[in-house]
Amino acid sequence: MAKGRRIVAPGEQLPPDTTGPEEYLVDHGEWKSPATLGIVDERDGKHVFIPLQGVYVPRKGDIVIGLITGQGIVNWFVDINSPYQAILTVQDFLGRPFNPMTDDMSKLLRIGDYVKAQVQAFDRTRNPTLTVQGEGLGRIVEGKIVEVLPSRIPRIIGKKHSMINMISEETGCEIYAAVNGRIHLKCPNEDSETIAILAIKKIERETHTVGLTERVKRLIQEEKKVRGV
């Protein structure tokens, strides 16, 4: 483990200024402790906790990639890779009142479709609600969805988007990593898509290791030579 980074176990004492996902940090007042196995990065005078385990817990404002799993009378049920099932209403999807006489829900979204959406409300007492009324939100009509552990997303993105930008530049893929552990890839060809997925899965497996960025870049370059990309 590089200087400034160390693995910490649940209950271990951390500095009170430690930041990270609130659902994985317990605040004891004068100190904090992790609720799951993770890494503390102590560089630049800051302490940042990065969980290595755990599930996605929705928060208002999160951008997620959801999978349509069912249909109600005026809404769809959405799997957001969480213990909590989300709801997306037809009215929100249309951006106007729903008219059952003229609007056919099955032609708007079908079971198996993916949507990029924002968590509109969630308080643990009811299912989270989603909205697709925003720039870049809505049904995903092309590309590939890759699933990883939600706790690995910060490492896949990297500091100031360094890791995800490197993968994008090396493969030519457009990549969006949602906080709920789903990644949307739009690549120029199948070989580039395969290489990007190999890189993402390597990061997922080796999140806690040192020198990962260089190893991932080397993997991509080697795969490009083999595949003639």
N, C-alpha and C positions, 0 to 999 in steps of 0.2 A: 504494500500500500504506500503510495507516494506521501511525502511529507505534507501535513495539512489535511490528510484524509484518513479516516479510520472507520472501521466497522463497529457499530454499537448494537447492543442487545436491548430488548424490552426492559424498562425499568431503570436503565442506566442513567446516571445523573448527567445532564447537559446544561450549559450556560443558559441563563434566563433570556438572553437575546437571540437564542436559536430560532430560526424561521423554517418553515416548511408546511406541508399539508396539515391543516388544523386537526383533521380526523386521526392523524398518526402521532400527534404530539400532546402530551399531558402537561398542563401548566400547574406547577406546585407553588407558584408565587416567586420564591427566591431561586428556583431552578425548574428545568423541564426534563421530561423523560420520554423516550420513544415508546410507542405502543406496539411496534413491530420491529423486526430486524431491519437495519438500514445503515447508511453511510452518513457521517458528518464531515462536511467540507469546511475547514477552518481557515481558508485563504482570505487575503485582503481584509483581515480584521473582522470578518463576519463568520457566523456559524450557520450553515444551511444543512438541514436534515433531508436526506433523500431515502424514502422507504424502498426496500427491496422486496417486500411482500405486501399483501393486502388487496382489497377489492376497491372498485370505484364507488365513491359516495357522491351523489350529485350535489352541486352547489349552484345557486341562482347565478346566471350569467355564463355558465360553462358552455362551450361549443362542443357538441358530441356528434358522433356518427351512430345513428340508430338503425336497427333492423326491424322492419314491419313484420309482426308475428300474428296479428289478428285484427279483426274489424268489428266495431260495435255499430250502433245505430247512427251515431253522429261523430264517431272518432275512430282512430286506429290505436292499437296497442303496440308499443315499441320497446324492443329489447335494447337497452343501452349498456349492456355488459356490466350490469350492476345487480345487487339483490333487489333493487327497486325497479318495477316495470313502469315505463313512462307512457303518457297519453298525449296524442296529437289530435286536435279537433279538426274536422273538415272545414269549419269556418276559418280557422287560422290558416290552414293550407291554401284555401282559396283567396283569403284576404278580403272576404265579403260574406254576407249571410248565406247559409247553405239552403238550397232549394231541392228537396228530395224528388220533385217532379221532373227536374231538368238536369240535376247533377248526379252522375253515376260514380259513386265512390270507388268501385272496382276499376274504373278507367283512370282514376287519379293516382292511386297507389295500390299495389298488390302485395300480398304476403311474399316476402323474400326480397322486396325492394329495400334499398338503403336510403336514408335521408341524413343530410347534415342540418342540425338544428341547434337551437339555444335553449338551455334550461330556463323556463320562464318563472317557475315557482316550485319550491320544495321545502317541506318542514318536518319530514319523517313521520307525520301522522296521516299522510295521504300520498298517492302516487305523484311523482314529479310530472309537471306539465311542460310541453315543449312548444316552441314557436319556430316557424320557418320564414317569418316575416323579417328579413334582414339581408344585407348584401352577401352573396355567396351561399345562402342557405337554400334548402329545398331538396328535391329528389336527386340522387346521384345517378346520372344516366350513362356514364362511361368510366372506364378504369377498373382497378382492382382494389379490394378491401383486404387488408392484412391485420390479423389480430395478434396483440402481444399483451403481456401483463401490464395493467394500467400503471403500476409503479415504475415501469421501465421507460415510460414516455419522456420524462425530463432528460434522461441520459440519451435517448434517441434524438431528441431535439438539440441537446448540448447547450453550453453557455453562449448566449447571444445567437442562438440558432446555428452554431458552428458545425455541429455534426450533421444535422439534416441538410444544411446548405451544401456541405461537402458531398454528400451522397447524391444530391440533386445535380450538382455540377458535373460529377463524374459519370453519371448514368443518363443525364438528359431527362430525367423524370420530374414531373411536378409532384410534390409530396406534401400532404397535410396530415399531421399527427394530432388526433383528437385526444383530449385528456382522459377519455374513458377506455383507452387501449385499442382503438381502431385507427388504422392508417390508410388514407386514400392515395393510391398511386395512379398517375396518368403518364405512361411511358411511350416513347416513340416506337418501340417494338417489343416482342416477347423476350428476347435476350436481355434487354435493358431492364425489363420488369423482373425477370428472374434474378439478375445480379443485385438489384435494389432489395429484393426480398431476402436474399442471402445475407446482405449487409445488415439489414434490420434484425434478422434472427440472431446474427452473431452478437450484436449489441445486447439483445435481450438475454442471451446466455452469459455474457461476460461483463455485465454492467459494473461490477465491483472491481474489475482489474485495472491495472496501470497500463498506459500506452495504447489504449483501445483505439483511439482515433487513427493512429498510424497503421495499426493492424487492419482496421476496416478499410482504409484507403488502399492498402496493399492488396487485400482480398479483391476489391473491386477491379483494380488494375490488372491483376492476374487473370481474373475471369473474363475481362474484356479481351485480353490477348488470346485466350483459349477459344473464345466464341467469335473472334474476329469482329467485335463491335467497335 
